[in-house]
């Protein structure tokens, strides 16, 4: 596991093919979080499958969803396959309200 960013109460790590976020993601950390994830995604070989794991995000955060959408765009530009997105229960509710499950491969709650 490689720590890519620690900024206040939020941590970003890469583990294998996954970007993993833990903590409270607010707008004050979102830019640095998005940039660190984009840098990691750009370093992956074209065609690789990647996972976004936000199951460790502590609360409802539109900032976290914004970062995730920016990463999804960066993955597409880099020619990567976004295999699965894991969300905390709070983020899942927000993503459901926003209709993001139609746009991203969000892991089902039963998984």
Biopython code that builds the backbone (N, CA, C, O; Angstrom):
import numpy as np
from Bio.PDB.StructureBuilder import StructureBuilder

atoms = [
    (1, "UNK", "N", (0.847, -1.173, 0.000)),
    (1, "UNK", "CA", (0.000, 0.000, 0.000)),
    (1, "UNK", "C", (0.899, 1.245, 0.000)),
    (1, "UNK", "O", (1.862, 1.329, 0.762)),
    (2, "UNK", "N", (0.571, 2.188, -0.852)),
    (2, "UNK", "CA", (1.351, 3.413, -0.980)),
    (2, "UNK", "C", (0.490, 4.607, -0.607)),
    (2, "UNK", "O", (-0.583, 4.808, -1.177)),
    (3, "UNK", "N", (0.953, 5.391, 0.337)),
    (3, "UNK", "CA", (0.238, 6.616, 0.704)),
    (3, "UNK", "C", (0.555, 7.683, -0.331)),
    (3, "UNK", "O", (1.717, 8.017, -0.561)),
    (4, "UNK", "N", (-0.492, 8.213, -0.954)),
    (4, "UNK", "CA", (-0.345, 9.250, -1.972)),
    (4, "UNK", "C", (-0.575, 10.636, -1.411)),
    (4, "UNK", "O", (-0.030, 11.619, -1.912)),
    (5, "UNK", "N", (-1.400, 10.712, -0.351)),
    (5, "UNK", "CA", (-1.747, 12.013, 0.220)),
    (5, "UNK", "C", (-2.275, 11.832, 1.630)),
    (5, "UNK", "O", (-3.054, 10.920, 1.906)),
    (6, "UNK", "N", (-1.845, 12.705, 2.508)),
    (6, "UNK", "CA", (-2.474, 12.831, 3.819)),
    (6, "UNK", "C", (-2.646, 14.323, 4.040)),
    (6, "UNK", "O", (-1.673, 15.074, 4.097)),
    (7, "UNK", "N", (-3.889, 14.737, 4.161)),
    (7, "UNK", "CA", (-4.217, 16.159, 4.237)),
    (7, "UNK", "C", (-5.283, 16.340, 5.301)),
    (7, "UNK", "O", (-6.469, 16.135, 5.044)),
    (8, "UNK", "N", (-4.859, 16.723, 6.492)),
    (8, "UNK", "CA", (-5.825, 16.885, 7.577)),
    (8, "UNK", "C", (-6.460, 15.559, 7.928)),
    (8, "UNK", "O", (-5.771, 14.615, 8.315)),
    (9, "UNK", "N", (-7.760, 15.486, 7.794)),
    (9, "UNK", "CA", (-8.498, 14.280, 8.189)),
    (9, "UNK", "C", (-8.759, 13.322, 7.028)),
    (9, "UNK", "O", (-9.572, 12.406, 7.157)),
    (10, "UNK", "N", (-8.080, 13.521, 5.896)),
    (10, "UNK", "CA", (-8.302, 12.648, 4.737)),
    (10, "UNK", "C", (-6.973, 12.016, 4.295)),
    (10, "UNK", "O", (-5.916, 12.647, 4.318)),
    (11, "UNK", "N", (-7.077, 10.750, 3.895)),
    (11, "UNK", "CA", (-5.899, 10.015, 3.427)),
    (11, "UNK", "C", (-6.249, 9.314, 2.120)),
    (11, "UNK", "O", (-7.335, 8.753, 1.975)),
    (12, "UNK", "N", (-5.312, 9.354, 1.169)),
    (12, "UNK", "CA", (-5.449, 8.664, -0.110)),
    (12, "UNK", "C", (-4.302, 7.682, -0.232)),
    (12, "UNK", "O", (-3.138, 8.046, -0.069)),
    (13, "UNK", "N", (-4.641, 6.423, -0.523)),
    (13, "UNK", "CA", (-3.645, 5.380, -0.700)),
    (13, "UNK", "C", (-3.934, 4.617, -1.981)),
    (13, "UNK", "O", (-5.076, 4.530, -2.432)),
    (14, "UNK", "N", (-2.873, 4.068, -2.557)),
    (14, "UNK", "CA", (-3.003, 3.170, -3.700)),
    (14, "UNK", "C", (-2.627, 1.782, -3.219)),
    (14, "UNK", "O", (-1.598, 1.593, -2.570)),
    (15, "UNK", "N", (-3.465, 0.819, -3.541)),
    (15, "UNK", "CA", (-3.212, -0.570, -3.171)),
    (15, "UNK", "C", (-3.519, -1.430, -4.387)),
    (15, "UNK", "O", (-4.680, -1.645, -4.732)),
    (16, "UNK", "N", (-2.469, -1.917, -5.030)),
    (16, "UNK", "CA", (-2.677, -2.683, -6.258)),
    (16, "UNK", "C", (-3.281, -1.789, -7.326)),
    (16, "UNK", "O", (-2.667, -0.808, -7.746)),
    (17, "UNK", "N", (-4.488, -2.131, -7.765)),
    (17, "UNK", "CA", (-5.161, -1.352, -8.812)),
    (17, "UNK", "C", (-6.220, -0.402, -8.240)),
    (17, "UNK", "O", (-7.060, 0.107, -8.982)),
    (18, "UNK", "N", (-6.181, -0.162, -6.924)),
    (18, "UNK", "CA", (-7.241, 0.619, -6.283)),
    (18, "UNK", "C", (-6.732, 1.928, -5.681)),
    (18, "UNK", "O", (-5.658, 1.984, -5.082)),
    (19, "UNK", "N", (-7.527, 2.969, -5.857)),
    (19, "UNK", "CA", (-7.367, 4.211, -5.104)),
    (19, "UNK", "C", (-8.314, 4.123, -3.918)),
    (19, "UNK", "O", (-9.506, 3.871, -4.093)),
    (20, "UNK", "N", (-7.792, 4.328, -2.707)),
    (20, "UNK", "CA", (-8.602, 4.196, -1.495)),
    (20, "UNK", "C", (-8.567, 5.503, -0.700)),
    (20, "UNK", "O", (-7.502, 6.047, -0.407)),
    (21, "UNK", "N", (-9.765, 5.989, -0.362)),
    (21, "UNK", "CA", (-9.896, 7.233, 0.393)),
    (21, "UNK", "C", (-10.486, 6.916, 1.759)),
    (21, "UNK", "O", (-11.430, 6.135, 1.882)),
    (22, "UNK", "N", (-9.907, 7.541, 2.783)),
    (22, "UNK", "CA", (-10.433, 7.403, 4.136)),
    (22, "UNK", "C", (-10.489, 8.776, 4.790)),
    (22, "UNK", "O", (-9.651, 9.641, 4.532)),
    (23, "UNK", "N", (-11.497, 8.957, 5.643)),
    (23, "UNK", "CA", (-11.600, 10.185, 6.421)),
    (23, "UNK", "C", (-12.760, 11.055, 6.008)),
    (23, "UNK", "O", (-13.723, 10.604, 5.388)),
    (24, "UNK", "N", (-12.639, 12.319, 6.369)),
    (24, "UNK", "CA", (-13.678, 13.301, 6.063)),
    (24, "UNK", "C", (-13.193, 14.171, 4.909)),
    (24, "UNK", "O", (-12.247, 14.946, 5.046)),
    (25, "UNK", "N", (-13.861, 14.023, 3.776)),
    (25, "UNK", "CA", (-13.464, 14.753, 2.569)),
    (25, "UNK", "C", (-14.287, 16.020, 2.468)),
    (25, "UNK", "O", (-15.488, 15.981, 2.201)),
    (26, "UNK", "N", (-13.624, 17.140, 2.683)),
    (26, "UNK", "CA", (-14.272, 18.441, 2.528)),
    (26, "UNK", "C", (-13.699, 19.163, 1.326)),
    (26, "UNK", "O", (-12.732, 18.702, 0.718)),
    (27, "UNK", "N", (-14.290, 20.290, 0.984)),
    (27, "UNK", "CA", (-13.823, 21.030, -0.184)),
    (27, "UNK", "C", (-12.412, 21.567, -0.002)),
    (27, "UNK", "O", (-11.719, 21.811, -0.990)),
    (28, "UNK", "N", (-11.966, 21.761, 1.251)),
    (28, "UNK", "CA", (-10.611, 22.263, 1.481)),
    (28, "UNK", "C", (-9.547, 21.245, 1.059)),
    (28, "UNK", "O", (-8.431, 21.638, 0.719)),
    (29, "UNK", "N", (-9.863, 19.967, 1.073)),
    (29, "UNK", "CA", (-8.908, 18.921, 0.682)),
    (29, "UNK", "C", (-9.184, 18.363, -0.710)),
    (29, "UNK", "O", (-8.358, 17.624, -1.247)),
    (30, "UNK", "N", (-10.311, 18.695, -1.299)),
    (30, "UNK", "CA", (-10.743, 18.057, -2.547)),
    (30, "UNK", "C", (-9.770, 18.282, -3.703)),
    (30, "UNK", "O", (-9.506, 17.352, -4.465)),
    (31, "UNK", "N", (-9.245, 19.462, -3.847)),
    (31, "UNK", "CA", (-8.348, 19.752, -4.963)),
    (31, "UNK", "C", (-7.075, 18.909, -4.882)),
    (31, "UNK", "O", (-6.666, 18.305, -5.873)),
    (32, "UNK", "N", (-6.455, 18.867, -3.716)),
    (32, "UNK", "CA", (-5.234, 18.070, -3.539)),
    (32, "UNK", "C", (-5.533, 16.585, -3.727)),
    (32, "UNK", "O", (-4.726, 15.855, -4.303)),
    (33, "UNK", "N", (-6.685, 16.140, -3.245)),
    (33, "UNK", "CA", (-7.097, 14.745, -3.383)),
    (33, "UNK", "C", (-7.297, 14.389, -4.857)),
    (33, "UNK", "O", (-6.822, 13.353, -5.325)),
    (34, "UNK", "N", (-7.997, 15.249, -5.575)),
    (34, "UNK", "CA", (-8.231, 15.015, -7.007)),
    (34, "UNK", "C", (-6.910, 14.965, -7.763)),
    (34, "UNK", "O", (-6.715, 14.086, -8.603)),
    (35, "UNK", "N", (-6.009, 15.882, -7.481)),
    (35, "UNK", "CA", (-4.731, 15.947, -8.186)),
    (35, "UNK", "C", (-3.868, 14.719, -7.904)),
    (35, "UNK", "O", (-3.275, 14.158, -8.825)),
    (36, "UNK", "N", (-3.792, 14.300, -6.652)),
    (36, "UNK", "CA", (-2.982, 13.123, -6.310)),
    (36, "UNK", "C", (-3.530, 11.875, -6.998)),
    (36, "UNK", "O", (-2.763, 11.053, -7.500)),
    (37, "UNK", "N", (-4.849, 11.731, -7.023)),
    (37, "UNK", "CA", (-5.457, 10.587, -7.707)),
    (37, "UNK", "C", (-5.248, 10.636, -9.205)),
    (37, "UNK", "O", (-4.993, 9.606, -9.831)),
    (38, "UNK", "N", (-5.352, 11.811, -9.784)),
    (38, "UNK", "CA", (-5.135, 11.956, -11.229)),
    (38, "UNK", "C", (-3.698, 11.601, -11.601)),
    (38, "UNK", "O", (-3.459, 10.961, -12.626)),
    (39, "UNK", "N", (-2.741, 12.016, -10.767)),
    (39, "UNK", "CA", (-1.338, 11.688, -11.029)),
    (39, "UNK", "C", (-1.142, 10.171, -11.015)),
    (39, "UNK", "O", (-0.456, 9.622, -11.876)),
    (40, "UNK", "N", (-1.748, 9.496, -10.034)),
    (40, "UNK", "CA", (-1.627, 8.039, -9.942)),
    (40, "UNK", "C", (-2.276, 7.382, -11.169)),
    (40, "UNK", "O", (-1.701, 6.469, -11.762)),
    (41, "UNK", "N", (-3.460, 7.842, -11.542)),
    (41, "UNK", "CA", (-4.145, 7.275, -12.700)),
    (41, "UNK", "C", (-3.313, 7.449, -13.964)),
    (41, "UNK", "O", (-3.243, 6.537, -14.788)),
    (42, "UNK", "N", (-2.686, 8.604, -14.126)),
    (42, "UNK", "CA", (-1.862, 8.857, -15.316)),
    (42, "UNK", "C", (-0.645, 7.936, -15.366)),
    (42, "UNK", "O", (-0.087, 7.708, -16.439)),
    (43, "UNK", "N", (-0.234, 7.407, -14.221)),
    (43, "UNK", "CA", (0.940, 6.522, -14.181)),
    (43, "UNK", "C", (0.598, 5.062, -14.471)),
    (43, "UNK", "O", (1.498, 4.230, -14.584)),
    (44, "UNK", "N", (-0.675, 4.745, -14.592)),
    (44, "UNK", "CA", (-1.110, 3.365, -14.833)),
    (44, "UNK", "C", (-1.031, 3.054, -16.329)),
    (44, "UNK", "O", (-1.235, 3.938, -17.161)),
    (45, "UNK", "N", (-0.734, 1.795, -16.666)),
    (45, "UNK", "CA", (-0.653, 1.437, -18.092)),
    (45, "UNK", "C", (-2.030, 1.472, -18.761)),
    (45, "UNK", "O", (-3.029, 1.082, -18.156)),
    (46, "UNK", "N", (-2.077, 1.935, -19.993)),
    (46, "UNK", "CA", (-3.333, 1.987, -20.745)),
    (46, "UNK", "C", (-3.965, 0.597, -20.762)),
    (46, "UNK", "O", (-3.277, -0.412, -20.919)),
    (47, "UNK", "N", (-5.267, 0.566, -20.599)),
    (47, "UNK", "CA", (-6.016, -0.681, -20.597)),
    (47, "UNK", "C", (-6.153, -1.325, -19.234)),
    (47, "UNK", "O", (-6.912, -2.282, -19.078)),
    (48, "UNK", "N", (-5.432, -0.818, -18.241)),
    (48, "UNK", "CA", (-5.511, -1.394, -16.894)),
    (48, "UNK", "C", (-6.891, -1.148, -16.284)),
    (48, "UNK", "O", (-7.541, -0.140, -16.560)),
    (49, "UNK", "N", (-7.314, -2.087, -15.456)),
    (49, "UNK", "CA", (-8.570, -1.936, -14.710)),
    (49, "UNK", "C", (-8.250, -1.311, -13.364)),
    (49, "UNK", "O", (-7.305, -1.723, -12.691)),
    (50, "UNK", "N", (-9.039, -0.313, -12.968)),
    (50, "UNK", "CA", (-8.835, 0.362, -11.690)),
    (50, "UNK", "C", (-10.127, 0.359, -10.885)),
    (50, "UNK", "O", (-11.225, 0.225, -11.425)),
    (51, "UNK", "N", (-9.959, 0.511, -9.582)),
    (51, "UNK", "CA", (-11.074, 0.548, -8.636)),
    (51, "UNK", "C", (-10.951, 1.811, -7.798)),
    (51, "UNK", "O", (-9.851, 2.211, -7.417)),
    (52, "UNK", "N", (-12.081, 2.432, -7.518)),
    (52, "UNK", "CA", (-12.127, 3.549, -6.575)),
    (52, "UNK", "C", (-12.843, 3.062, -5.327)),
    (52, "UNK", "O", (-13.993, 2.630, -5.397)),
    (53, "UNK", "N", (-12.168, 3.128, -4.188)),
    (53, "UNK", "CA", (-12.739, 2.664, -2.929)),
    (53, "UNK", "C", (-12.902, 3.849, -1.992)),
    (53, "UNK", "O", (-11.943, 4.312, -1.376)),
    (54, "UNK", "N", (-14.130, 4.327, -1.897)),
    (54, "UNK", "CA", (-14.463, 5.427, -0.996)),
    (54, "UNK", "C", (-15.297, 4.927, 0.170)),
    (54, "UNK", "O", (-16.027, 5.696, 0.795)),
    (55, "UNK", "N", (-15.187, 3.640, 0.461)),
    (55, "UNK", "CA", (-15.970, 3.073, 1.557)),
    (55, "UNK", "C", (-15.501, 3.576, 2.912)),
    (55, "UNK", "O", (-16.221, 3.431, 3.900)),
    (56, "UNK", "N", (-14.318, 4.159, 2.983)),
    (56, "UNK", "CA", (-13.807, 4.704, 4.240)),
    (56, "UNK", "C", (-14.087, 6.179, 4.437)),
    (56, "UNK", "O", (-13.573, 6.780, 5.381)),
    (57, "UNK", "N", (-14.895, 6.781, 3.565)),
    (57, "UNK", "CA", (-15.261, 8.191, 3.725)),
    (57, "UNK", "C", (-16.320, 8.286, 4.806)),
    (57, "UNK", "O", (-17.356, 7.623, 4.746)),
    (58, "UNK", "N", (-16.044, 9.119, 5.793)),
    (58, "UNK", "CA", (-16.812, 9.111, 7.035)),
    (58, "UNK", "C", (-18.213, 9.709, 6.942)),
    (58, "UNK", "O", (-19.087, 9.323, 7.719)),
    (59, "UNK", "N", (-18.449, 10.614, 6.042)),
    (59, "UNK", "CA", (-19.740, 11.304, 6.060)),
    (59, "UNK", "C", (-20.229, 11.592, 4.647)),
    (59, "UNK", "O", (-19.544, 11.299, 3.668)),
    (60, "UNK", "N", (-21.409, 12.164, 4.556)),
    (60, "UNK", "CA", (-21.953, 12.590, 3.264)),
    (60, "UNK", "C", (-21.076, 13.725, 2.758)),
    (60, "UNK", "O", (-20.835, 14.697, 3.474)),
    (61, "UNK", "N", (-20.608, 13.602, 1.544)),
    (61, "UNK", "CA", (-19.676, 14.597, 1.032)),
    (61, "UNK", "C", (-19.828, 14.761, -0.473)),
    (61, "UNK", "O", (-19.444, 13.887, -1.251)),
    (62, "UNK", "N", (-20.390, 15.886, -0.866)),
    (62, "UNK", "CA", (-20.461, 16.162, -2.300)),
    (62, "UNK", "C", (-19.060, 16.415, -2.846)),
    (62, "UNK", "O", (-18.817, 16.213, -4.035)),
    (63, "UNK", "N", (-18.131, 16.858, -1.988)),
    (63, "UNK", "CA", (-16.741, 17.040, -2.416)),
    (63, "UNK", "C", (-16.139, 15.697, -2.819)),
    (63, "UNK", "O", (-15.438, 15.615, -3.828)),
    (64, "UNK", "N", (-16.403, 14.644, -2.045)),
    (64, "UNK", "CA", (-15.885, 13.311, -2.367)),
    (64, "UNK", "C", (-16.456, 12.817, -3.690)),
    (64, "UNK", "O", (-15.734, 12.226, -4.493)),
    (65, "UNK", "N", (-17.730, 13.050, -3.923)),
    (65, "UNK", "CA", (-18.331, 12.634, -5.201)),
    (65, "UNK", "C", (-17.738, 13.426, -6.361)),
    (65, "UNK", "O", (-17.547, 12.877, -7.446)),
    (66, "UNK", "N", (-17.445, 14.698, -6.150)),
    (66, "UNK", "CA", (-16.819, 15.509, -7.202)),
    (66, "UNK", "C", (-15.437, 14.971, -7.548)),
    (66, "UNK", "O", (-15.071, 14.890, -8.721)),
    (67, "UNK", "N", (-14.673, 14.605, -6.525)),
    (67, "UNK", "CA", (-13.343, 14.028, -6.749)),
    (67, "UNK", "C", (-13.476, 12.722, -7.532)),
    (67, "UNK", "O", (-12.734, 12.487, -8.487)),
    (68, "UNK", "N", (-14.413, 11.883, -7.130)),
    (68, "UNK", "CA", (-14.612, 10.600, -7.799)),
    (68, "UNK", "C", (-14.967, 10.802, -9.276)),
    (68, "UNK", "O", (-14.462, 10.077, -10.133)),
    (69, "UNK", "N", (-15.811, 11.758, -9.576)),
    (69, "UNK", "CA", (-16.173, 12.033, -10.971)),
    (69, "UNK", "C", (-14.974, 12.552, -11.761)),
    (69, "UNK", "O", (-14.813, 12.218, -12.935)),
    (70, "UNK", "N", (-14.141, 13.360, -11.130)),
    (70, "UNK", "CA", (-12.930, 13.849, -11.789)),
    (70, "UNK", "C", (-11.976, 12.699, -12.068)),
    (70, "UNK", "O", (-11.359, 12.648, -13.132)),
    (71, "UNK", "N", (-11.850, 11.775, -11.121)),
    (71, "UNK", "CA", (-11.011, 10.587, -11.342)),
    (71, "UNK", "C", (-11.565, 9.735, -12.475)),
    (71, "UNK", "O", (-10.801, 9.221, -13.292)),
    (72, "UNK", "N", (-12.887, 9.580, -12.534)),
    (72, "UNK", "CA", (-13.499, 8.786, -13.602)),
    (72, "UNK", "C", (-13.166, 9.391, -14.962)),
    (72, "UNK", "O", (-12.877, 8.664, -15.913)),
    (73, "UNK", "N", (-13.205, 10.705, -15.054)),
    (73, "UNK", "CA", (-12.851, 11.391, -16.301)),
    (73, "UNK", "C", (-11.374, 11.157, -16.621)),
    (73, "UNK", "O", (-11.025, 10.870, -17.766)),
    (74, "UNK", "N", (-10.507, 11.279, -15.611)),
    (74, "UNK", "CA", (-9.071, 11.080, -15.814)),
    (74, "UNK", "C", (-8.773, 9.640, -16.237)),
    (74, "UNK", "O", (-7.908, 9.407, -17.081)),
    (75, "UNK", "N", (-9.479, 8.688, -15.660)),
    (75, "UNK", "CA", (-9.294, 7.276, -16.026)),
    (75, "UNK", "C", (-9.670, 7.057, -17.490)),
    (75, "UNK", "O", (-8.963, 6.366, -18.223)),
    (76, "UNK", "N", (-10.775, 7.646, -17.904)),
    (76, "UNK", "CA", (-11.233, 7.508, -19.291)),
    (76, "UNK", "C", (-10.196, 8.113, -20.247)),
    (76, "UNK", "O", (-9.865, 7.508, -21.267)),
    (77, "UNK", "N", (-9.689, 9.296, -19.919)),
    (77, "UNK", "CA", (-8.689, 9.961, -20.753)),
    (77, "UNK", "C", (-7.409, 9.122, -20.850)),
    (77, "UNK", "O", (-6.766, 9.079, -21.899)),
    (78, "UNK", "N", (-7.044, 8.453, -19.744)),
    (78, "UNK", "CA", (-5.822, 7.639, -19.710)),
    (78, "UNK", "C", (-6.018, 6.258, -20.341)),
    (78, "UNK", "O", (-5.071, 5.476, -20.424)),
    (79, "UNK", "N", (-7.239, 5.956, -20.786)),
    (79, "UNK", "CA", (-7.500, 4.666, -21.402)),
    (79, "UNK", "C", (-7.599, 3.529, -20.400)),
    (79, "UNK", "O", (-7.276, 2.385, -20.718)),
    (80, "UNK", "N", (-8.047, 3.843, -19.187)),
    (80, "UNK", "CA", (-8.192, 2.842, -18.131)),
    (80, "UNK", "C", (-9.637, 2.379, -18.048)),
    (80, "UNK", "O", (-10.553, 3.097, -18.450)),
    (81, "UNK", "N", (-9.835, 1.182, -17.528)),
    (81, "UNK", "CA", (-11.183, 0.657, -17.307)),
    (81, "UNK", "C", (-11.536, 0.829, -15.836)),
    (81, "UNK", "O", (-10.880, 0.260, -14.963)),
    (82, "UNK", "N", (-12.565, 1.610, -15.566)),
    (82, "UNK", "CA", (-13.040, 1.753, -14.189)),
    (82, "UNK", "C", (-13.888, 0.535, -13.879)),
    (82, "UNK", "O", (-15.028, 0.420, -14.329)),
    (83, "UNK", "N", (-13.314, -0.372, -13.103)),
    (83, "UNK", "CA", (-13.929, -1.664, -12.845)),
    (83, "UNK", "C", (-15.067, -1.583, -11.832)),
    (83, "UNK", "O", (-16.153, -2.110, -12.071)),
    (84, "UNK", "N", (-14.819, -0.926, -10.703)),
    (84, "UNK", "CA", (-15.836, -0.835, -9.663)),
    (84, "UNK", "C", (-15.567, 0.386, -8.798)),
    (84, "UNK", "O", (-14.426, 0.813, -8.622)),
    (85, "UNK", "N", (-16.659, 0.938, -8.262)),
    (85, "UNK", "CA", (-16.600, 2.036, -7.301)),
    (85, "UNK", "C", (-17.270, 1.549, -6.024)),
    (85, "UNK", "O", (-18.422, 1.118, -6.044)),
    (86, "UNK", "N", (-16.547, 1.620, -4.922)),
    (86, "UNK", "CA", (-17.099, 1.252, -3.614)),
    (86, "UNK", "C", (-17.355, 2.526, -2.817)),
    (86, "UNK", "O", (-16.491, 3.396, -2.713)),
    (87, "UNK", "N", (-18.554, 2.616, -2.260)),
    (87, "UNK", "CA", (-18.953, 3.814, -1.519)),
    (87, "UNK", "C", (-19.356, 3.459, -0.099)),
    (87, "UNK", "O", (-19.872, 2.372, 0.161)),
    (88, "UNK", "N", (-19.113, 4.391, 0.821)),
    (88, "UNK", "CA", (-19.636, 4.245, 2.175)),
    (88, "UNK", "C", (-21.154, 4.369, 2.104)),
    (88, "UNK", "O", (-21.674, 4.891, 1.119)),
    (89, "UNK", "N", (-21.880, 3.904, 3.120)),
    (89, "UNK", "CA", (-23.349, 4.036, 3.092)),
    (89, "UNK", "C", (-23.816, 5.485, 2.898)),
    (89, "UNK", "O", (-24.781, 5.733, 2.174)),
    (90, "UNK", "N", (-23.144, 6.429, 3.534)),
    (90, "UNK", "CA", (-23.539, 7.838, 3.389)),
    (90, "UNK", "C", (-23.324, 8.324, 1.962)),
    (90, "UNK", "O", (-24.180, 9.009, 1.404)),
    (91, "UNK", "N", (-22.190, 7.975, 1.369)),
    (91, "UNK", "CA", (-21.931, 8.385, -0.020)),
    (91, "UNK", "C", (-22.859, 7.675, -0.993)),
    (91, "UNK", "O", (-23.267, 8.253, -2.001)),
    (92, "UNK", "N", (-23.193, 6.430, -0.697)),
    (92, "UNK", "CA", (-24.123, 5.683, -1.550)),
    (92, "UNK", "C", (-25.473, 6.399, -1.619)),
    (92, "UNK", "O", (-26.050, 6.534, -2.698)),
    (93, "UNK", "N", (-25.968, 6.851, -0.484)),
    (93, "UNK", "CA", (-27.258, 7.568, -0.484)),
    (93, "UNK", "C", (-27.186, 8.821, -1.344)),
    (93, "UNK", "O", (-28.102, 9.107, -2.115)),
    (94, "UNK", "N", (-26.090, 9.570, -1.208)),
    (94, "UNK", "CA", (-25.931, 10.781, -2.004)),
    (94, "UNK", "C", (-25.792, 10.447, -3.493)),
    (94, "UNK", "O", (-26.380, 11.121, -4.340)),
    (95, "UNK", "N", (-25.028, 9.426, -3.804)),
    (95, "UNK", "CA", (-24.861, 9.010, -5.204)),
    (95, "UNK", "C", (-26.183, 8.546, -5.797)),
    (95, "UNK", "O", (-26.479, 8.827, -6.958)),
    (96, "UNK", "N", (-26.982, 7.833, -5.000)),
    (96, "UNK", "CA", (-28.300, 7.398, -5.467)),
    (96, "UNK", "C", (-29.189, 8.598, -5.769)),
    (96, "UNK", "O", (-29.888, 8.619, -6.782)),
    (97, "UNK", "N", (-29.161, 9.594, -4.892)),
    (97, "UNK", "CA", (-29.959, 10.808, -5.112)),
    (97, "UNK", "C", (-29.529, 11.530, -6.392)),
    (97, "UNK", "O", (-30.355, 12.085, -7.117)),
    (98, "UNK", "N", (-28.227, 11.511, -6.652)),
    (98, "UNK", "CA", (-27.694, 12.194, -7.825)),
    (98, "UNK", "C", (-27.801, 11.354, -9.099)),
    (98, "UNK", "O", (-27.530, 11.858, -10.189)),
    (99, "UNK", "N", (-28.188, 10.089, -8.981)),
    (99, "UNK", "CA", (-28.322, 9.220, -10.143)),
    (99, "UNK", "C", (-26.992, 8.745, -10.706)),
    (99, "UNK", "O", (-26.912, 8.395, -11.884)),
    (100, "UNK", "N", (-25.948, 8.727, -9.887)),
    (100, "UNK", "CA", (-24.627, 8.352, -10.378)),
    (100, "UNK", "C", (-24.479, 6.862, -10.654)),
    (100, "UNK", "O", (-23.578, 6.457, -11.389)),
    (101, "UNK", "N", (-25.347, 6.043, -10.077)),
    (101, "UNK", "CA", (-25.242, 4.600, -10.309)),
    (101, "UNK", "C", (-25.449, 4.260, -11.782)),
    (101, "UNK", "O", (-25.042, 3.187, -12.227)),
    (102, "UNK", "N", (-26.071, 5.149, -12.540)),
    (102, "UNK", "CA", (-26.245, 4.932, -13.977)),
    (102, "UNK", "C", (-24.992, 5.282, -14.770)),
    (102, "UNK", "O", (-24.818, 4.830, -15.902)),
    (103, "UNK", "N", (-24.122, 6.090, -14.169)),
    (103, "UNK", "CA", (-22.933, 6.560, -14.874)),
    (103, "UNK", "C", (-21.664, 5.807, -14.506)),
    (103, "UNK", "O", (-20.704, 5.786, -15.276)),
    (104, "UNK", "N", (-21.659, 5.187, -13.323)),
    (104, "UNK", "CA", (-20.451, 4.566, -12.804)),
    (104, "UNK", "C", (-20.750, 3.139, -12.349)),
    (104, "UNK", "O", (-21.887, 2.822, -12.002)),
    (105, "UNK", "N", (-19.738, 2.288, -12.351)),
    (105, "UNK", "CA", (-19.936, 0.903, -11.896)),
    (105, "UNK", "C", (-19.918, 0.810, -10.360)),
    (105, "UNK", "O", (-18.987, 0.263, -9.768)),
    (106, "UNK", "N", (-20.963, 1.354, -9.737)),
    (106, "UNK", "CA", (-21.045, 1.366, -8.280)),
    (106, "UNK", "C", (-21.376, -0.044, -7.804)),
    (106, "UNK", "O", (-22.317, -0.682, -8.277)),
    (107, "UNK", "N", (-20.574, -0.505, -6.856)),
    (107, "UNK", "CA", (-20.770, -1.846, -6.302)),
    (107, "UNK", "C", (-22.112, -1.926, -5.569)),
    (107, "UNK", "O", (-22.486, -1.019, -4.827)),
    (108, "UNK", "N", (-22.812, -3.012, -5.790)),
    (108, "UNK", "CA", (-24.112, -3.170, -5.133)),
    (108, "UNK", "C", (-23.905, -3.349, -3.641)),
    (108, "UNK", "O", (-22.839, -3.782, -3.205)),
    (109, "UNK", "N", (-24.917, -3.020, -2.864)),
    (109, "UNK", "CA", (-24.833, -3.125, -1.406)),
    (109, "UNK", "C", (-24.668, -4.559, -0.957)),
    (109, "UNK", "O", (-24.122, -4.800, 0.119)),
    (110, "UNK", "N", (-25.119, -5.514, -1.738)),
    (110, "UNK", "CA", (-25.035, -6.922, -1.358)),
    (110, "UNK", "C", (-23.625, -7.480, -1.531)),
    (110, "UNK", "O", (-23.305, -8.536, -0.986)),
    (111, "UNK", "N", (-22.777, -6.772, -2.290)),
    (111, "UNK", "CA", (-21.419, -7.277, -2.568)),
    (111, "UNK", "C", (-20.535, -7.230, -1.355)),
    (111, "UNK", "O", (-19.369, -7.618, -1.426)),
]
sb = StructureBuilder()
sb.init_structure("model")
sb.init_model(0)
sb.init_chain("A")
sb.init_seg("    ")
for serial, (resi, resn, name, xyz) in enumerate(atoms, 1):
    if name == "N":
        sb.init_residue(resn, " ", resi, " ")
    sb.init_atom(name, np.array(xyz, "f"), 0.0, 1.0, " ", f" {name:<3s}", serial, name[0])
structure = sb.get_structure()
